[in-house]
Amino acid sequence: MTKHLVNLSYKTIQIVCWCILATTSYANSVACFTSNMGQFCIELFESHTPITTANFLHYIHNGSYTNGVFHRSIPGFVIQGGGFKIVDGAAGKSLVTVATLPPINNEFKISNTRGTVAMAKIDRQPNSATSQWFVNLVDNSGDPNNLDTQNSGFTVFGRVIFDGMSVFDAIAQLPRTSSHFPYLATSEPQIPITNLVQVSGIAVQKPTGIFHEGIASFAVDIGDGSNILEVKLRLVDSDPELLFELDSGSMQILSSKPENVATYFPQSGEVSIPSVMLSPTTMINNVRMQLVNTEPFQFVLKSYESGN
């Protein structure tokens, strides 16, 4: 296929944009957890669920989740944490409940499919979520559990990205106490606190984009001075160049501008992305992509700089 530069006009983009229902569903921050079962990262849907993600980040930043444990493992259903943590005292390590903030309003919008992260709450009290959260091990959006309808729907505020679900699948295979705490197997008659599944540290990053499962997702300023779009570019060919194709059906107009956005330059057909997260430990910077076709919209990777 002969590749050539095609300038994308304002009119073409605006026609596509205004055919899309305005919404707020861009994930910005990524919280990466280090645990004794491995590392996992959660992409947060900050614009879509602002109350819930702000609440979750508050617990991260005030230290509530550091040294926290997963206290509920139900294979084929969920892994839950955020309720207990390990502290050091005069008598050694002990397990205490997490001090909670006031409950937050429910923001159910996204289905509880496998890999999504949602808030736990009290039965028949939709606006009762505080510190506890869970990861859906399976698609819980329909029967028999149907977390999308129970208790006015459980608010999904993020998703596990990269290979993080392998950590949760491994946790689901661990033995459990009678109260469903998963733990690392031990020959001791009483389970040591250190054998509980615990988080030792959390790092929050704010990349412009995320590359996960062959899709680069990011928010982009399309150059007309007003519209910020969420876009997804799927990798469709890697030989001889990395060729990405726009998923026009997934584009959404954001009602507010995220902290980090890419920029599209209509005159040159180039997209500039300040940073893209590739894995829990790998970020690339100053990513530049070039529009080469408009039917469908396709871009090739031109250049990038190594990050961390």
VOBAZA-383474 format. One record per atom (N, C-alpha, C): x, y, z. Coordinates in pm, whole numbers, padded with zeros to 5 digits, always signed. Layout:
N
XYZ ...
This chain:
308
+00085-00118+00000 +00000+00000+00000 +00088+00123+00000 +00060+00217-00089 +00136+00342-00092 +00083+00435+00014 +00171+00478+00101 +00131+00568+00210 +00160+00710+00169 +00068+00800+00194 +00088+00939+00160 +00024+01029+00265 +00073+01150+00277 +00021+01244+00376 -00111+01300+00328 -00212+01290+00414 -00343+01346+00383 -00382+01439+00496 -00403+01566+00465 -00443+01662+00568 -00588+01640+00605 -00616+01630+00734 -00752+01609+00781 -00814+01745+00811 -00921+01780+00743 -00980+01912+00757 -01061+01924+00884 -01077+02050+00930 -01161+02076+01047 -01302+02024+01022 -01354+02046+00902 -01491+02008+00872 -01511+01858+00887 -01416+01779+00836 -01428+01634+00845 -01434+01588+00990 -01343+01641+01072 -01340+01600+01213 -01465+01645+01285 -01512+01766+01257 -01630+01817+01327 -01754+01736+01294 -01765+01690+01169 -01879+01606+01132 -01879+01478+01214 -01759+01418+01228 -01748+01296+01307 -01781+01325+01453 -01725+01436+01504 -01740+01468+01647 -01885+01487+01687 -01957+01568+01610 -02091+01605+01654 -02195+01496+01630 -02150+01385+01571 -02239+01268+01559 -02230+01179+01682 -02142+01219+01774 -02118+01139+01893 -02183+01205+02013 -02247+01124+02097 -02310+01177+02218 -02203+01227+02314 -02218+01352+02357 -02120+01409+02450 -02124+01332+02582 -02006+01305+02635 -01998+01231+02760 -01867+01267+02830 -01844+01209+02946 -01717+01230+03015 -01666+01094+03059 -01576+01036+02984 -01534+00900+03016 -01388+00875+02985 -01303+00971+03017 -01162+00949+02989 -01086+00913+03116 -01009+00806+03106 -00927+00764+03219 -00794+00835+03211 -00749+00893+03323 -00625+00969+03322 -00522+00905+03414 -00543+00912+03543 -00444+00857+03637 -00440+00705+03631 -00320+00652+03660 -00300+00508+03671 -00236+00481+03807 -00299+00397+03887 -00246+00361+04018 -00186+00221+04010 -00055+00211+04035 +00014+00082+04031 +00045+00035+04172 -00004-00084+04205 +00009-00142+04338 +00117-00250+04337 +00202-00247+04439 +00300-00355+04459 +00250-00441+04574 +00236-00572+04548 +00185-00663+04651 +00276-00785+04660 +00253-00867+04762 +00332-00989+04775 +00285-01099+04680 +00190-01066+04592 +00149-01156+04485 +00186-01100+04347 +00251-00986+04345 +00290-00926+04218 +00237-00784+04204 +00272-00722+04093 +00232-00584+04069 +00112-00579+03975 +00022-00485+04002 -00092-00464+03913 -00123-00315+03907 -00178-00272+03794 -00211-00131+03774 -00359-00116+03745 -00415-00007+03795 -00556+00025+03772 -00565+00158+03700 -00626+00158+03583 -00655+00281+03510 -00784+00339+03567 -00781+00466+03607 -00895+00527+03673 -00978+00609+03575 -01110+00595+03583 -01202+00667+03495 -01239+00800+03561 -01143+00891+03567 -01160+01013+03647 -01271+01104+03597 -01280+01124+03465 -01383+01214+03414 -01522+01150+03422 -01527+01019+03408 -01655+00949+03408 -01713+00935+03548 -01627+00907+03646 -01672+00889+03785 -01587+00977+03876 -01602+01109+03867 -01513+01200+03941 -01522+01188+04092 -01641+01166+04145 -01655+01154+04290 -01585+01030+04341 -01607+00919+04272 -01552+00790+04316 -01402+00786+04302 -01349+00835+04190 -01204+00831+04173 -01134+00927+04269 -01193+01042+04294 -01134+01135+04391 -01130+01070+04530 -01235+00998+04564 -01242+00927+04691 -01133+00820+04699 -01119+00741+04593 -01019+00634+04587 -00878+00692+04599 -00851+00800+04525 -00719+00863+04531 -00691+00922+04669 -00796+00973+04735 -00778+01027+04870 -00730+00917+04964 -00790+00799+04956 -00747+00687+05041 -00604+00645+05008 -00568+00650+04879 -00430+00617+04841 -00333+00717+04903 -00363+00846+04884 -00269+00950+04928 -00260+00964+05080 -00367+00927+05152 -00356+00937+05299 -00300+00810+05362 -00258+00715+05279 -00192+00595+05328 -00282+00482+05370 -00412+00495+05349 -00505+00392+05395 -00486+00258+05326 -00444+00260+05201 -00431+00135+05125 -00290+00077+05132 -00192+00155+05177 -00057+00102+05193 -00056+00007+05313 +00000-00112+05292 -00002-00222+05390 -00143-00277+05409 -00232-00244+05314 -00366-00300+05317 -00367-00445+05271 -00471-00517+05306 -00483-00658+05268 -00613-00680+05191 -00613-00787+05112 -00737-00829+05047 -00809-00921+05144 -00930-00885+05180 -01000-00957+05286 -01115-01044+05237 -01138-01043+05106 -01249-01125+05055 -01212-01180+04917 -01204-01310+04909 -01176-01378+04782 -01287-01478+04755 -01362-01453+04648 -01469-01543+04607 -01438-01585+04463 -01372-01700+04443 -01337-01743+04307 -01461-01744+04217 -01442-01698+04093 -01553-01690+04000 -01643-01571+04026 -01599-01480+04113 -01681-01363+04146 -01594-01238+04162 -01539-01213+04282 -01461-01091+04306 -01345-01116+04403 -01249-01024+04400 -01145-01010+04502 -01164-00871+04561 -01173-00861+04693 -01208-00733+04757 -01102-00690+04857 -01078-00557+04862 -00983-00501+04957 -01032-00366+05006 -00942-00292+05071 -00974-00158+05117 -01037-00151+05254 -01057-00264+05320 -01124-00262+05450 -01032-00278+05569 -00913-00341+05546 -00821-00370+05656 -00677-00343+05613 -00594-00312+05712 -00452-00294+05685 -00370-00344+05802 -00243-00370+05775 -00151-00418+05878 -00073-00299+05934 -00066-00291+06067 +00011-00184+06132 +00110-00245+06230 +00217-00170+06255 +00317-00212+06353 +00287-00146+06487 +00293-00224+06593 +00270-00171+06727 +00370-00228+06825 +00353-00193+06951 +00444-00241+07055 +00445-00393+07065 +00331-00453+07036 +00321-00599+07045 +00348-00667+06911 +00392-00589+06812 +00418-00646+06680 +00313-00604+06579 +00301-00680+06473 +00206-00647+06367 +00065-00688+06404 -00030-00603+06366 -00170-00637+06392 -00255-00589+06275 -00374-00644+06267 -00467-00611+06159 -00572-00516+06214 -00589-00400+06148 -00687-00302+06193 -00777-00263+06076 -00893-00209+06108 -00983-00162+06003 -00935-00027+05951 -00960-00002+05825 -00925+00125+05764 -01021+00233+05814 -00966+00346+05856 -01050+00459+05896 -01117+00516+05773 -01248+00527+05776 -01322+00565+05656 -01360+00713+05654 -01370+00763+05532 -01422+00897+05507 -01573+00889+05496 -01644+01001+05489 -01790+00995+05471 -01827+00920+05344 -01940+00850+05342 -01984+00777+05223 -02003+00872+05105 -01990+00816+04984 -02002+00896+04862 -02126+00858+04783 -02167+00946+04694 -02282+00918+04608 -02246+00815+04502 -02341+00730+04472 -02324+00628+04369 -02313+00694+04231 -02223+00642+04146 -02203+00696+04011 -02207+00585+03907 -02297+00491+03921 -02297+00377+03828 -02321+00423+03685 -02229+00385+03596 -02241+00413+03453 -02184+00300+03367 -02084+00228+03419 -02008+00131+03342 -02033-00009+03396 -02049-00106+03307 -02081-00242+03347 -01967-00310+03422 -02006-00401+03510 -01912-00477+03592 -01863-00600+03516 -01784-00578+03414 -01728-00687+03335 -01594-00730+03396 -01539-00840+03346 -01413-00892+03399 -01303-00785+03391 -01231-00770+03500 -01119-00678+03502 -01154-00538+03546 -01284-00507+03557 -01321-00374+03604 -01311-00368+03756 -01296-00245+03808 -01279-00223+03950 -01396-00137+03999 -01461-00180+04106 -01582-00111+04153 -01578-00094+04304 -01666-00007+04352 -01676+00018+04496 -01776-00079+04560 -01738-00126+04680 -01829-00207+04760 -01917-00112+04842 -02033-00162+04883 -02122-00078+04964 -02217-00164+05045 -02293-00102+05131 -02386-00173+05219 -02511-00210+05141 -02561-00330+05168 -02681-00379+05098 -02798-00283+05115 -02865-00255+05004 -02983-00169+04997 -02953-00024+05037 -02827+00014+05028 -02787+00154+05053 -02695+00199+04939 -02752+00248+04828 -02673+00280+04709 -02560+00380+04734 -02582+00476+04822 -02482+00581+04845 -02402+00557+04972 -02353+00435+04989 -02285+00399+05114 -02138+00361+05095 -02083+00373+04975 -01944+00333+04951 -01848+00423+05028 -01745+00361+05087 -01642+00438+05158 -01504+00396+05106 -01439+00301+05175 -01301+00265+05138 -01289+00133+05062 -01389+00046+05072 -01373-00088+05017 -01404-00093+04867 -01321-00168+04795 -01334-00181+04650 -01307-00326+04610 -01347-00360+04490 -01328-00498+04445 -01297-00503+04296 -01235-00615+04258 -01205-00643+04117 -01294-00756+04071 -01361-00737+03958 -01448-00840+03902 -01363-00947+03833 -01368-01070+03885 -01293-01180+03826 -01357-01231+03698 -01488-01210+03685 -01564-01256+03569 -01659-01144+03528 -01734-01168+03424 -01836-01072+03384 -01953-01080+03482 -01963-00982+03569 -02070-00978+03668 -02181-00879+03631 -02191-00849+03500 -02291-00752+03456 -02428-00814+03434 -02434-00946+03435 -02562-01014+03417 -02582-01121+03521 -02681-01208+03499 -02709-01316+03593 -02589-01410+03602 -02563-01472+03720 -02651-01473+03837 -02628-01357+03934 -02517-01284+03919 -02485-01181+04019 -02541-01045+03982 -02530-01007+03857 -02582-00882+03803 -02556-00762+03893 -02428-00728+03903 -02389-00612+03984 -02425-00480+03918 -02474-00486+03795 -02519-00364+03728 -02658-00321+03774 -02733-00411+03835 -02868-00377+03879 -02884-00384+04031 -02805-00468+04097 -02814-00477+04243 -02782-00343+04308 -02861-00305+04406 -02831-00189+04489 -02803-00064+04403 -02883-00048+04299 -02871+00064+04203 -02743+00060+04121 -02680-00056+04115 -02558-00073+04036 -02433-00038+04115 -02331-00123+04104 -02205-00098+04172 -02115-00014+04081 -02066+00098+04133 -01992+00195+04052 -01856+00143+04010 -01841+00119+03880 -01711+00087+03822 -01636+00218+03800 -01515+00228+03855 -01439+00351+03843 -01300+00329+03781 -01273+00207+03738 -01144+00179+03677 -01139+00039+03620 -01025+00005+03563 -01004-00129+03510 -00859-00169+03533 -00837-00299+03554 -00703-00353+03569 -00642-00362+03429 -00521-00307+03413 -00458-00306+03281 -00328-00386+03281 -00271-00397+03158 -00150-00475+03134 -00177-00619+03177 -00086-00682+03249 -00110-00823+03287 -00157-00836+03431 -00217-00729+03485 -00257-00728+03625 -00359-00833+03664 -00443-00875+03570 -00544-00974+03607 -00482-01110+03640 -00359-01134+03595 -00292-01259+03633 -00268-01262+03784 -00246-01143+03843 -00229-01135+03988 -00358-01175+04059 -00470-01121+04012 -00597-01150+04079 -00643-01293+04054 -00613-01346+03937 -00645-01487+03912 -00564-01576+04006 -00439-01537+04033 -00355-01615+04124 -00406-01604+04268 -00451-01485+04306 -00508-01468+04440 -00630-01558+04459 -00710-01567+04353 -00833-01649+04360 -00802-01797+04380 -00678-01838+04350 -00639-01979+04366 -00583-02009+04504 -00561-01905+04585 -00502-01926+04717 -00603-01985+04815 -00553-02050+04920 -00645-02094+05027 -00706-01972+05096 -00819-01994+05162 -00890-01884+05227 -00928-01923+05370 -00936-01821+05454 -00985-01845+05590 -01136-01864+05584 -01194-01897+05699 -01340-01915+05703 -01414-01786+05671 -01347-01672+05689 -01410-01543+05657 -01364-01489+05521 -01302-01578+05441 -01267-01549+05300 -01142-01465+05278 -01059-01448+05381 -00930-01383+05361 -00839-01478+05283 -00787-01439+05168 -00690-01525+05100 -00554-01514+05169 -00476-01623+05167 -00346-01618+05232 -00248-01713+05162 -00119-01681+05176 -00015-01766+05123 -00005-01889+05212 +00001-02007+05152 -00001-02132+05227 +00108-02135+05333 +00075-02192+05448 +00170-02202+05559 +00147-02333+05633 +00253-02384+05695 +00241-02507+05775 +00213-02476+05921 +00214-02349+05956 +00190-02310+06095 +00041-02325+06128 +00011-02361+06253 -00129-02382+06292 -00213-02255+06285 -00149-02141+06312 -00218-02014+06300 -00155-01933+06188 -00237-01878+06100 -00187-01808+05982 -00118-01678+06024 +00010-01662+05991 +00079-01536+06024 +00018-01420+05946 +00014-01303+06008 -00040-01185+05939 +00036-01159+05810 +00167-01185+05812 +00248-01159+05694 +00215-01250+05577 +00137-01355+05602 +00096-01444+05493 -00033-01399+05425 -00096-01296+05478 -00213-01240+05410 -00167-01170+05283 -00256-01156+05185 -00222-01089+05060 -00226-00939+05086 -00110-00876+05079 -00100-00737+05122 -00032-00649+05018 -00063-00521+05023 -00006-00419+04936 +00103-00346+05012 +00223-00341+04954 +00334-00275+05022 +00356-00131+04974 +00307-00098+04855 +00327+00037+04805 +00238+00066+04686 +00210+00195+04663 +00124+00238+04552 +00186+00362+04490 +00197+00361+04357 +00247+00478+04284 +00141+00522+04185 +00112+00652+04184 +00013+00707+04092 +00084+00786+03983 +00052+00754+03858 +00111+00823+03744 +00000+00884+03660 +00036+00987+03582 -00062+01055+03498 -00012+01060+03354 -00013+00948+03285 +00030+00949+03145 -00077+01014+03057 -00036+01062+02940 -00133+01115+02845 -00215+01002+02785 -00147+00892+02753 -00214+00779+02691 -00169+00648+02751 -00246+00543+02721 -00215+00407+02767 -00222+00313+02648 -00122+00227+02635 -00125+00124+02530 -00148-00010+02597 -00266-00066+02575 -00308-00188+02644 -00388-00274+02548 -00349-00403+02538 -00417-00500+02451 -00427-00449+02308 -00318-00391+02259 -00311-00348+02120 -00383-00219+02088 -00427-00147+02191 -00502-00023+02169 -00435+00092+02244 -00410+00200+02172 -00360+00323+02234 -00480+00413+02258 -00505+00449+02384 -00619+00535+02418 -00567+00662+02482 -00624+00775+02441 -00581+00903+02496 -00683+01011+02461 -00672+01124+02528 -00754+01241+02496 -00673+01332+02405 -00740+01392+02306 -00669+01474+02209 -00744+01603+02180 -00669+01710+02174 -00720+01840+02129 -00716+01839+01977 -00834+01847+01912 -00838+01830+01766 -00807+01958+01690 -00775+02066+01760 -00723+02183+01693 -00824+02289+01655 -00950+02275+01700 -01049+02377+01665 -01074+02474+01780 -00996+02459+01888 -01006+02551+01999 -01114+02518+02100 -01191+02412+02078 -01300+02384+02172 -01314+02237+02209 -01299+02146+02113 -01331+02006+02139 -01209+01923+02182 -01229+01847+02291 -01133+01747+02336 -01200+01612+02319 -01134+01521+02248 -01192+01390+02222 -01117+01280+02293 -01189+01179+02335 -01127+01053+02373 -01121+00969+02246 -01004+00916+02215 -00989+00833+02095 -00918+00704+02130 -00941+00605+02046 -00873+00477+02058 -00815+00441+01922 -00686+00414+01919 -00619+00373+01796 -00574+00229+01814 -00623+00141+01725 -00589-00001+01734 -00472-00033+01643 -00373-00106+01696 -00261-00150+01615 -00309-00256+01516 -00297-00228+01387 -00348-00320+01285 -00237-00383+01203 -00116-00327+01206 -00004-00381+01129 +00126-00336+01191 +00221-00424+01200 +00352-00388+01256 +00465-00408+01157 +00433-00435+01030 +00535-00459+00929 +00501-00386+00800 +00585-00294+00750 +00717-00258+00804 +00710-00147+00909 +00594-00080+00921 +00577+00028+01019 +00464-00009+01115 +00463+00058+01228 +00353+00039+01323 +00235+00122+01274 +00132+00054+01226 +00015+00119+01167 -00103+00107+01262 -00164+00220+01295 -00277+00225+01387 -00400+00277+01313 -00517+00222+01351 -00642+00263+01287 -00738+00318+01392 -00800+00430+01362 -00894+00493+01454 -01022+00412+01465 -01063+00387+01588 -01194+00326+01614 -01293+00442+01629 -01351+00483+01517 -01438+00602+01518 -01562+00582+01604 -01607+00458+01618 -01725+00431+01698 -01704+00451+01847 -01578+00453+01890 -01550+00469+02033 -01516+00612+02069 -01508+00702+01971 -01473+00841+02001 -01583+00909+02081 -01539+00990+02176 -01635+01061+02260 -01583+01201+02289 -01673+01297+02291 -01637+01433+02326 -01635+01445+02478 -01528+01502+02532 -01517+01520+02676 -01569+01657+02714 -01644+01662+02823 -01702+01788+02867 -01602+01875+02943 -01491+01814+02985 -01387+01890+03053 -01252+01841+03003 -01154+01929+03006 -01021+01896+02956 -00940+01824+03061 -00892+01703+03031 -00806+01633+03127 -00675+01707+03146 -00603+01665+03249 -00477+01731+03280 -00375+01715+03168 -00371+01597+03108 -00274+01570+03001 -00348+01531+02874 -00323+01602+02766 -00388+01569+02640 -00287+01569+02526 -00320+01493+02422 -00241+01495+02298 -00291+01611+02213 -00217+01642+02107 -00255+01751+02016 -00254+01701+01873 -00362+01732+01801 -00367+01701+01658 -00345+01830+01580 -00255+01824+01481 -00224+01940+01398 -00286+01918+01260 -00401+01982+01230 -00473+01955+01104 -00390+01984+00980 -00305+02084+00982 -00232+02120+00862 -00130+02014+00821 -00070+01949+00919 +00032+01848+00889 -00018+01705+00904 -00134+01689+00970 -00185+01554+00994 -00109+01479+01100 -00039+01550+01188 +00043+01485+01290 -00026+01491+01427 -00007+01385+01503 -00055+01379+01641 +00067+01373+01732 +00068+01460+01833 +00177+01463+01931 +00122+01421+02066 +00179+01316+02125 +00134+01263+02253 +00248+01275+02353 +00233+01358+02456 +00344+01380+02551 +00398+01253+02616 +00310+01160+02653 +00358+01037+02719 +00258+00925+02699 +00310+00802+02684 +00225+00683+02671 +00281+00576+02763 +00195+00519+02846 +00234+00413+02939 +00219+00279+02870 +00327+00199+02867 +00327+00069+02800 +00317-00048+02896 +00359-00027+03019 +00359-00132+03121 +00372-00063+03256 +00364-00139+03366 +00379-00075+03497 +00510+00000+03514 +00613-00038+03438 +00745+00022+03457 +00798+00092+03332 +00718+00099+03225 +00768+00156+03100 +00679+00267+03049 +00740+00383+03028 +00672+00498+02971 +00756+00550+02855 +00692+00590+02744 +00763+00657+02637 +00709+00799+02625 +00793+00890+02580 +00758+01031+02578 +00767+01089+02436 +00702+01204+02421 +00706+01277+02293 +00678+01186+02174 +00568+01115+02184 +00528+01024+02076 +00465+01104+01963 +00510+01077+01840 +00455+01145+01723 +00402+01042+01623 +00278+01066+01581 +00213+00977+01484 +00168+01061+01364 +00170+00999+01247 +00138+01070+01124 +00017+01009+01054 -00080+01093+01020 -00195+01047+00943 -00150+01011+00802 -00187+00890+00757 -00148+00846+00623 -00267+00809+00536 -00382+00784+00595 -00504+00750+00521 -00623+00807+00595 -00729+00841+00519 -00851+00892+00582 -00968+00797+00567 -00959+00696+00489 -01069+00599+00474 -01012+00458+00479 -01000+00397+00597 -01029+00453+00730 -00914+00542+00776 -00936+00611+00891 -00831+00695+00946 -00720+00608+01002 -00601+00622+00944 -00488+00541+00987 -00366+00630+01011 -00288+00591+01111 -00170+00667+01150 -00051+00573+01163 +00069+00622+01130 +00190+00545+01153 +00270+00613+01264 +00341+00531+01340 +00428+00584+01444 +00552+00643+01378 +00578+00771+01402 +00695+00836+01344 +00816+00831+01437 +00794+00868+01563 +00907+00873+01656 +00859+00877+01800 +00950+00850+01891 +00923+00862+02034 +01057+00867+02108 +01051+00907+02232 +01169+00910+02317 +01150+00811+02432 +01257+00742+02465 +01248+00648+02576 +01227+00724+02706 +01141+00667+02791 +01115+00730+02920 +01187+00654+03029 +01106+00598+03124 +01167+00522+03233 +01167+00375+03203 
